[in-house]
Amino acid sequence: MYYVGIDGGGTKTSFTLINKEGLKLGQYIAGTTHYEQIGFEGVENVLKEGFESLISSLDIDRKGIDAIFLGLPGYGEVKSVKLKLDKIVENLFEDIKFEVGNDVEVGLCGSLAGNDGINIVSGTGSIALGKDSKGNFTRCGGWGDYIGDEGSAHWIGKKALEVFSKESDKRIERGDLYDNIIETLNLSDDFDIIDYAINTLKKDRTKIAEFSSICCDSARAGDKNAIKIFEDAAYELGLLVKMIINELDFEDEVLVSYSGGVFKSNEIILNPLKEELKEYNVKFIKPILGPDEGACLLAYKLGENVINEDIIENLRKDIKTQTV
């Protein structure tokens, strides 16, 4: 029997298939499954295309799929949205055992390999989920870019653009971030960034999030304004963790892991985040598995299988990825 884990996100969606031993046999990468970006019909199309492309590339009949777990962005946050996503998944996979959850669930399961603790997701958006020894779950954040998503790549990218405007006006001291944005966008006039944001980016949250990497490069170069943005992001992400620690019943040390593109900045975000949480009994650990592997682990568990160290180790092995 085979198991499929689907890890949806604001930028991409991974479809990963494993066997009974937990070995990854194939993976297919498609676009976002966030309904706010592509609509519900778009979500259905991506899920259908991705799943069918995955199993056809491996020459596996869908009758051989024992269980599927889908971690979808925005799931469970709005009742009407949840019902629509449930209906889409039911129509696509009614002949297969399946379960749907928020994408933060697969991040938590993957990063801690199913153990208790907290996982912070900071990608295009931001959210955190915790689970204690009694099996209680609590989430924090995930309000979307119009209301929240503090500390996310979109939030950092937007802050970087705000700082650029202040540096251009000389309201604050210019630094590497100012020069980096001009060079990256090849601006002949600073005000051209307005046209770029409105007509090229079209306020696209994913594209704005890409400015977080420019901000990270500038922070590494010592730009104090860029460093401040990441310190502020760490403060916001720290609030998510503190709320969950206070809400759940963690008896001893709390394992805290992380996933999402913002954490590719490594010490730029992790050092100030650890400083924010220094008064709490937390232990930061690098993600044991990725969110795509966490989705596989949840699918495997849904198939009523016992998870052991061999399964975890097999999930950590690499496979060739097909990308569209």
C-alpha positions, 0 to 999 in steps of 0.5 A, spaced: 500 500 500 502 507 498 500 513 502 500 520 499 502 527 503 500 533 500 503 540 503 499 546 500 502 553 501 501 560 499 507 559 494 507 551 492 504 545 493 508 538 494 505 531 493 509 526 496 508 518 495 511 513 500 510 506 501 509 501 507 516 502 509 516 510 509 520 510 503 519 516 498 518 513 491 516 520 488 514 527 489 510 532 484 511 540 485 505 544 483 503 551 485 499 554 490 493 551 493 491 558 497 483 559 495 484 567 496 490 566 490 487 562 485 479 561 488 476 554 489 476 552 482 483 553 482 484 549 488 481 543 485 485 543 479 491 543 482 489 538 487 487 534 481 492 535 477 498 534 482 495 527 485 494 524 478 501 527 475 504 524 481 501 517 481 501 516 473 509 518 473 510 512 478 505 508 474 501 507 480 493 505 480 489 510 485 486 503 488 493 502 491 493 508 495 491 507 502 490 514 505 491 521 503 493 527 508 492 534 505 495 540 509 491 546 506 492 553 507 487 557 510 483 551 512 479 551 518 479 558 519 473 560 516 467 555 516 464 557 509 471 556 507 472 549 510 466 546 508 468 548 500 474 545 501 472 539 504 467 538 498 472 539 493 477 534 497 471 529 498 469 529 490 476 528 488 478 522 493 471 519 495 474 512 494 480 513 498 481 514 506 483 521 507 483 527 512 484 534 511 488 539 516 491 546 516 498 546 513 501 548 519 499 541 522 503 538 517 509 543 519 508 541 526 508 533 525 514 534 520 518 538 524 518 534 531 517 527 527 510 527 531 513 529 538 509 534 542 512 541 542 511 547 538 512 549 530 512 556 528 511 557 520 513 563 517 513 563 510 508 567 505 504 568 511 505 566 519 502 561 524 504 557 530 501 550 532 502 547 539 501 540 542 502 538 549 503 531 552 495 530 553 494 531 546 491 538 546 492 542 540 492 550 540 494 555 534 496 562 534 496 567 528 494 565 521 490 571 520 492 573 513 496 578 510 490 583 511 489 583 518 496 579 521 501 574 518 506 578 522 513 576 522 512 572 515 515 573 509 510 578 506 510 582 512 518 582 512 517 584 504 512 589 505 517 592 511 523 592 507 519 596 501 517 601 507 524 602 509 526 603 502 521 609 502 523 612 508 531 611 506 529 615 499 526 620 503 532 620 508 527 620 514 532 614 516 539 613 514 540 609 508 544 603 508 545 596 504 537 595 503 536 601 499 542 600 494 540 593 494 533 594 492 535 599 487 540 594 484 535 589 484 529 593 480 534 597 476 530 603 478 532 609 475 528 613 479 526 612 486 519 613 485 519 608 480 518 603 485 510 605 486 509 603 479 513 597 480 509 595 486 502 597 483 503 595 476 508 589 476 507 586 483 500 588 483 500 587 490 501 580 489 503 577 496 507 572 494 511 577 490 512 582 495 514 576 500 520 575 495 523 582 498 524 578 504 530 575 501 533 582 499 532 584 506 536 578 509 542 579 504 542 586 507 541 584 514 547 579 513 551 585 510 550 589 517 544 594 515 541 596 521 535 597 518 534 591 515 536 587 522 531 591 525 526 588 521 528 581 522 528 583 530 521 586 529 519 579 526 522 575 531 518 579 536 512 577 533 513 570 532 515 570 539 508 572 541 505 566 538 510 561 541 509 565 548 501 564 547 501 557 546 506 555 552 501 559 556 495 556 553 497 548 553 500 544 559 507 543 557 510 539 564 518 540 562 522 543 556 518 545 550 521 543 544 520 549 539 521 547 531 520 551 525 518 551 518 517 556 512 522 560 507 523 566 513 527 561 517 532 560 511 535 566 514 538 562 519 541 566 525 538 572 522 531 570 525 533 565 530 538 569 534 533 574 536 527 569 536 531 565 541 533 572 545 525 573 545 524 566 548 530 566 553 526 566 559 522 560 557 524 553 558 524 552 550 529 548 546 530 550 539 531 544 534 532 544 527 526 540 523 527 533 523 522 532 517 519 537 512 512 539 512 511 535 506 514 529 510 509 531 515 504 530 511 506 523 509 507 521 516 500 523 518 497 519 511 501 513 514 498 514 521 491 515 518 492 508 514 492 505 522 500 504 521 505 504 527 510 510 526 517 508 529 524 510 528 525 506 521 519 510 518 522 516 520 529 515 518 526 512 511 522 519 510 529 523 511 532 520 505 532 524 498 528 522 492 528 526 485 523 531 485 519 533 478 517 540 478 511 544 474 
